[in-house]
Amino acid sequence: MTHGFATSPLCDLLKIDTPIGPATTPTMTAAVSNAGGLGMLAFLRRDADDVHRLLSETHDLTDRPFGGNFILRGLEGTDDRLDACLESGVDVVSFHWDEPYEYVERVHAAGALLMYTVGDAEAARRAVAAGVDIIVAQGWEAGGHVRGDVATMALLPVVVDAVAPVPVISAGSIADGRGMAAALMLGADGVWIGTRFVTSEEADVDPSYKERIINASETGTLLSSKVFNGGWAAGGRALRNNTIENWEAAGSPEVGERPGEGEVIAKAADGGPVERYSSIASYSGVTGDLEGLSNWAGQGVGLIKRVQPAADIVREITEEAIQVLRKASTLWRVADAPDSLTTWCDRMTPETSHLIGAL
Ligand SMILES: Cc1cc2nc3c(=O)[nH]c(=O)nc-3n(C[C@H](O)[C@H](O)[C@H](O)COP(=O)(O)O)c2cc1C
């Protein structure tokens, strides 16, 4: 049975929990969707044929809703890949980085919803005015490429206020049910989880990347636009490693003056060279100095303890969030508890809902 939440407008649109990034595979996406979440397939560095193939494989594995994700960064064409995605059929198209407004009509005409990741309230307002259906508010604690520099606690409520009643999903260091519960209390309709799913069994990354996340503490990441920007000069948060330590020891120099710049430290799965400071992470098939690569991860690493099947991660986080929210209703005398909260918590039993509030 799917455990879940039945409280937000988002849950009327989606059935949810999302890992995202090149580490996503059809197997992982389907596992998350089959567990009641919204699996998300990332199309970074994928051409239109890849998009068709990955979506067809995913459709073979699940009948539940799932989404496709594009990073708009001016490095890959979008039109043919988006057409491939819409032809193959997804419920949601998610965009990150550049503003995706020229695609709103096309996505809607195909019957899909459009989701866009923002890092501030003004960007959220613009997105909604342009027809975006769901906002992802990404706090700067997040792993991978990070759009803004505001932490979730400050960002989420202002984005929620700015675009209400449009659903807002919270992203950034949510790695357990406590984080999910907190995000819901700040007004989110769901949560988008990345780093924790990198440690799922299905994640298509080298096992050493998963181990590094599990062994990292909350201080073990760095957000910078000056380190792992080879191939894409954007700010991103990754695990601290020998590349970062040597760069900091050299005084955190600008691009062009960094120690070991141009040095090939690994081979990509296709045999191509991967230089130090590349934005390529240790995905499956990459060999060489994997520790020195960009092992993208959010500050929630301190909460991640083991490798698990993706479906177990969805269930564990959801069940813990329900428990935490139930406990919250005991923080004051029942006579003083607002009816709305008591009713809300009562509704969140596994037995009464088949919808999940995690994205
Ligand atoms: C390994 C990795 C790859 C990512 N790749 C993408 C991507 O391709 N597209 C995207 O929109 N976001 C990507 N992200 C960022 C996530 O969408 C999300 O904002 C972030 O993971 C949330 O923070 P968390 O990692 O602390 O859970 C990636 C994150 C990680 C950790």
The ligand as an ORCA input file, in Angstrom:
! r2SCAN-3c Opt
* xyz 0 1
  C      23.897     14.358     -8.873
  C      22.893     15.444     -9.115
  C      22.497     15.722    -10.421
  C      21.543     16.722    -10.667
  N      21.139     16.919    -11.938
  C      20.094     17.746    -12.189
  C      19.527     17.820    -13.490
  O      19.965     17.181    -14.438
  N      18.460     18.646    -13.646
  C      17.936     19.401    -12.620
  O      16.947     20.110    -12.815
  N      18.493     19.350    -11.395
  C      19.523     18.535    -11.150
  N      20.039     18.447     -9.870
  C      19.529     19.327     -8.795
  C      18.216     18.771     -8.259
  O      17.229     19.075     -9.185
  C      17.753     19.352     -6.928
  O      17.570     20.748     -7.011
  C      18.680     19.036     -5.792
  O      19.194     17.737     -5.918
  C      17.956     19.158     -4.468
  O      18.849     19.172     -3.394
  P      19.397     17.847     -2.685
  O      20.369     17.251     -3.635
  O      20.040     18.375     -1.454
  O      18.231     16.938     -2.418
  C      20.989     17.458     -9.593
  C      21.411     17.185     -8.291
  C      22.343     16.188     -8.027
  C      22.745     15.915     -6.601
*
